[in-house]
Amino acid sequence: MDKNTTLEQQQEKTPVKRKANKEITPSFEEALTRLQEIADILENSNPPLDKALTLYEESSRLLKLCSTLLESATQKITVLEKDN
């Protein structure tokens, strides 16, 4: 966690960009970065239980997204390799 960033500022970050109150799915890299931020918060601080649970829920969603994106990439590579 950045020394100039408070715990509250880290917790307020969201893994999605908002546009007109609609959520946009983060890229794999954005999701992975946010997962690392959440891990840092949970490992290096002692958030209240409700905030820790919220962060855990967010990390579960992000992990599922990353897994889905990796599976999709693997399938595309398999198709490309078959074509060659």
TAKA-V205731 format. One record per backbone hydrogen bond with DSSP energy under -1.0 kcal/mol. CO is the residue of the C=O (numbers start at 1). NH is the residue of the N-H. E is the energy in kcal/mol with one decimal. If there is no record, write none. Layout:
co:CO nh:NH e:E
co:CO nh:NH e:E
//
This chain:
co:2 nh:5 e:-1.6
co:6 nh:10 e:-2.1
co:7 nh:11 e:-2.5
co:8 nh:12 e:-1.6
co:17 nh:24 e:-1.6
co:19 nh:22 e:-1.5
co:22 nh:19 e:-1.8
co:27 nh:31 e:-2.6
co:28 nh:32 e:-2.6
co:29 nh:33 e:-2.3
co:30 nh:34 e:-2.4
co:31 nh:35 e:-2.4
co:32 nh:36 e:-2.0
co:33 nh:37 e:-2.1
co:34 nh:38 e:-2.7
co:35 nh:39 e:-2.5
co:36 nh:40 e:-2.5
co:37 nh:41 e:-2.4
co:38 nh:42 e:-2.7
co:39 nh:43 e:-2.4
co:40 nh:44 e:-2.7
co:41 nh:45 e:-1.3
co:48 nh:52 e:-2.6
co:49 nh:53 e:-2.7
co:50 nh:54 e:-1.9
co:51 nh:55 e:-2.5
co:52 nh:56 e:-2.4
co:53 nh:57 e:-2.6
co:54 nh:58 e:-2.3
co:55 nh:59 e:-2.6
co:56 nh:60 e:-2.1
co:57 nh:61 e:-2.0
co:58 nh:62 e:-2.5
co:59 nh:63 e:-2.5
co:60 nh:64 e:-2.0
co:61 nh:65 e:-2.3
co:62 nh:66 e:-2.8
co:63 nh:67 e:-2.4
co:64 nh:68 e:-2.4
co:65 nh:69 e:-2.7
co:66 nh:70 e:-2.5
co:67 nh:71 e:-2.4
co:68 nh:72 e:-2.2
co:69 nh:73 e:-2.2
co:70 nh:74 e:-2.4
co:71 nh:75 e:-2.2
co:72 nh:76 e:-2.2
co:73 nh:77 e:-2.3
co:74 nh:78 e:-2.3
co:75 nh:79 e:-2.2
co:76 nh:80 e:-2.6
co:77 nh:81 e:-2.6
co:78 nh:82 e:-1.8
co:79 nh:83 e:-1.8
//
